[in-house]
Amino acid sequence: MKIRERRDKIREMSPDELRGKERELQEQLFRLRFQKSIGQLDDGGKIRDTRRDIARVKTIIRQHDIERARTQGAEAKR
């Protein structure tokens, strides 16, 4: 799957789905690191890709939080 497709798919998720996806990716990263430590991981790029996916998810979660805070702040001023 291309980066743009992954990013678009992640952006369509709800905040709850994003938090679940983050947990899933963290678990996957743990398993990949474990495989690497015992010498079973052939493609080290998977670790890098997983770390980047985690960063994408965290960035989008943060963007949702900022947007929610903005809308709540605007409603409070009314």
Backbone bond lengths (Angstrom), bond angles and torsions (degrees), N, CA, C in turn:
res aa  C-N    CA-C-N  psi(-1)  N-CA   C-N-CA  omega(-1)  CA-C   N-CA-C  phi
1 M - - - 1.447 - - 1.530 107.58 -
2 K 1.311 115.79 134.95 1.451 120.76 -178.56 1.525 110.70 -76.10
3 I 1.320 115.59 158.49 1.456 121.44 -177.24 1.523 111.15 -58.81
4 R 1.315 117.03 -44.00 1.468 120.56 -178.80 1.523 110.97 -61.59
5 E 1.325 117.02 -40.12 1.466 120.62 178.96 1.523 110.43 -65.59
6 R 1.344 116.25 -42.39 1.474 119.99 177.74 1.518 110.66 -61.23
7 R 1.344 116.11 -46.12 1.459 121.06 -177.96 1.526 110.31 -61.90
8 D 1.322 117.24 -45.61 1.460 120.45 -179.35 1.525 111.09 -64.40
9 K 1.322 116.22 -39.97 1.461 120.32 178.72 1.531 110.84 -63.34
10 I 1.329 115.92 -40.70 1.464 120.53 -179.87 1.523 110.36 -67.95
11 R 1.326 117.82 -40.08 1.472 121.51 -178.73 1.529 112.24 -63.78
12 E 1.316 117.54 -26.12 1.461 121.06 -178.99 1.530 112.57 -79.16
13 M 1.323 117.68 -12.02 1.464 121.10 -176.53 1.530 111.31 -76.47
14 S 1.331 115.03 152.65 1.458 120.85 175.22 1.533 108.41 -78.20
15 P 1.330 117.92 163.99 1.471 120.10 179.05 1.536 113.50 -56.65
16 D 1.321 117.15 -38.32 1.469 119.64 178.58 1.527 111.18 -66.96
17 E 1.323 116.15 -40.97 1.461 119.80 177.55 1.527 110.66 -64.56
18 L 1.327 116.26 -36.75 1.464 120.03 179.06 1.529 111.50 -64.47
19 R 1.316 116.19 -41.43 1.469 119.15 178.98 1.534 110.54 -65.42
20 G 1.318 116.69 -37.93 1.464 120.37 175.89 1.521 111.43 -65.51
21 K 1.312 115.84 -40.68 1.466 121.07 178.19 1.531 110.39 -63.77
22 E 1.333 116.26 -39.07 1.469 120.09 178.26 1.527 110.63 -62.26
23 R 1.327 116.66 -44.88 1.474 120.05 178.03 1.527 110.97 -61.31
24 E 1.329 115.78 -43.04 1.466 121.05 179.29 1.528 110.95 -60.97
25 L 1.323 116.66 -43.93 1.461 120.60 179.95 1.526 111.71 -67.75
26 Q 1.332 116.96 -36.69 1.471 120.13 177.24 1.530 110.46 -63.30
27 E 1.329 116.54 -41.07 1.465 120.55 177.46 1.530 110.84 -65.52
28 Q 1.323 116.19 -40.73 1.457 120.40 178.35 1.524 110.43 -63.32
29 L 1.326 116.97 -40.92 1.463 120.95 178.71 1.528 110.29 -63.14
30 F 1.317 116.86 -41.12 1.454 120.56 177.30 1.533 110.91 -59.62
31 R 1.342 115.89 -46.61 1.468 119.65 179.95 1.528 111.50 -63.05
32 L 1.337 116.83 -40.59 1.459 120.37 179.41 1.529 111.23 -64.54
33 R 1.324 116.46 -42.20 1.464 119.64 178.56 1.528 110.81 -64.55
34 F 1.318 115.73 -38.01 1.456 119.85 178.05 1.529 110.20 -64.55
35 Q 1.323 116.23 -45.41 1.465 120.11 177.88 1.522 111.27 -59.92
36 K 1.318 115.84 -38.85 1.462 119.52 179.55 1.528 110.75 -65.07
37 S 1.327 115.98 -40.01 1.463 119.43 -177.12 1.524 112.71 -67.72
38 I 1.334 117.09 -28.66 1.464 118.55 178.91 1.521 112.14 -98.78
39 G 1.340 115.56 5.64 1.454 120.13 173.53 1.514 116.05 82.66
40 Q 1.315 118.51 17.24 1.461 121.13 -179.43 1.526 113.20 -95.13
41 L 1.327 118.10 -11.15 1.457 120.71 -176.41 1.527 109.37 -86.88
42 D 1.335 115.75 119.93 1.457 120.55 -179.62 1.531 111.78 -87.93
43 D 1.319 116.80 -37.58 1.455 121.60 -175.21 1.526 110.13 -109.53
44 G 1.318 116.77 100.55 1.458 121.42 179.46 1.509 113.29 -68.34
45 G 1.313 117.43 -16.04 1.460 121.55 178.43 1.513 112.79 -66.44
46 K 1.322 117.06 -21.65 1.468 120.39 178.53 1.521 110.66 -63.15
47 I 1.330 116.59 -36.68 1.465 120.36 178.73 1.524 109.35 -63.87
48 R 1.332 116.42 -47.03 1.465 121.13 179.41 1.528 110.99 -60.32
49 D 1.328 116.82 -45.64 1.463 120.88 -179.74 1.527 111.35 -62.19
50 T 1.322 116.44 -41.01 1.465 120.41 179.95 1.525 110.68 -65.91
51 R 1.328 116.75 -42.66 1.467 120.19 177.80 1.523 110.76 -61.39
52 R 1.302 116.77 -39.84 1.470 120.48 178.95 1.521 111.48 -68.50
53 D 1.331 116.97 -37.58 1.469 119.87 176.42 1.528 110.55 -63.90
54 I 1.336 116.36 -39.67 1.469 119.98 177.10 1.521 109.66 -61.24
55 A 1.319 117.09 -43.77 1.462 120.84 179.13 1.526 111.00 -62.54
56 R 1.321 117.46 -39.96 1.470 120.78 178.06 1.524 110.73 -61.72
57 V 1.326 115.55 -45.68 1.466 119.98 -179.00 1.522 110.15 -63.28
58 K 1.334 117.14 -44.94 1.468 120.31 -179.85 1.525 111.24 -63.34
59 T 1.323 116.92 -38.00 1.461 120.53 178.72 1.520 110.78 -63.51
60 I 1.310 117.13 -44.04 1.459 120.55 -178.52 1.528 110.49 -69.57
61 I 1.325 117.68 -37.28 1.474 120.47 175.00 1.523 109.43 -59.49
62 R 1.321 116.25 -44.88 1.467 121.05 179.91 1.529 110.93 -63.49
63 Q 1.315 117.39 -40.52 1.458 120.36 177.82 1.525 111.27 -62.72
64 H 1.330 116.55 -40.05 1.467 120.35 177.02 1.529 110.29 -63.35
65 D 1.338 116.47 -42.85 1.466 120.34 179.92 1.528 111.59 -62.19
66 I 1.326 116.27 -43.02 1.466 120.23 179.71 1.526 110.55 -64.45
67 E 1.316 116.36 -43.80 1.465 120.27 179.69 1.522 111.21 -63.47
68 R 1.322 116.42 -40.63 1.465 120.07 178.75 1.523 110.43 -64.72
69 A 1.326 117.10 -41.14 1.461 120.81 178.79 1.524 110.85 -64.66
70 R 1.333 116.78 -38.13 1.466 120.62 177.89 1.527 111.33 -63.26
71 T 1.322 115.84 -45.60 1.466 118.69 -178.04 1.523 110.71 -68.31
72 Q 1.318 117.40 -36.32 1.469 119.54 177.65 1.531 110.92 -68.97
73 G 1.325 116.22 -35.85 1.464 120.23 177.58 1.521 111.60 -67.54
74 A 1.322 116.17 -38.14 1.461 120.65 178.94 1.524 110.46 -68.68
75 E 1.313 117.44 -36.80 1.466 120.14 178.00 1.512 111.02 -69.61
76 A 1.331 117.91 -34.21 1.446 121.10 -179.56 1.521 111.33 -68.99
77 K 1.329 117.69 -29.14 1.463 121.37 -179.20 1.515 111.93 -75.68
78 R 1.299 118.64 -18.32 1.477 122.34 -178.16 1.485 111.58 -74.23
